[in-house]
């Protein structure tokens, strides 16, 4: 029996959930679906500059899990850019961080900087 998937902690939902080429009709080359937890790893590692271990703590998962999520997210970004596909960000197994302190006792970046998520 497979182990149940652990929900990943996410502090930021994307403000824009659809990206793609401007010069093609909608869906002409297809779509690439990125999950919210994949988006969060890209945000934490590439934008915030966290190491995978720090990212794992913030998302409340193992470092090896973050590594796998990150690899998949990068593949999807590359497929969207190289093949001109629309990137859609939605779904996945995650919990939105709505508390000031996450499970590991660390204050998440969103709250540390005084920003609040608005849907």
Secondary structure, DSSP 8 states (H G I E B T S, - for coil): -------EEES---S--EE--SSS-TTSS-EEEE-HHHHHHHIIIIIS---HHHHHHHHTS-HHHHHHHHHHHHHHHHHHHHHT-EEEE---SEEE--SSB-TTS-B-HHHHTT-----
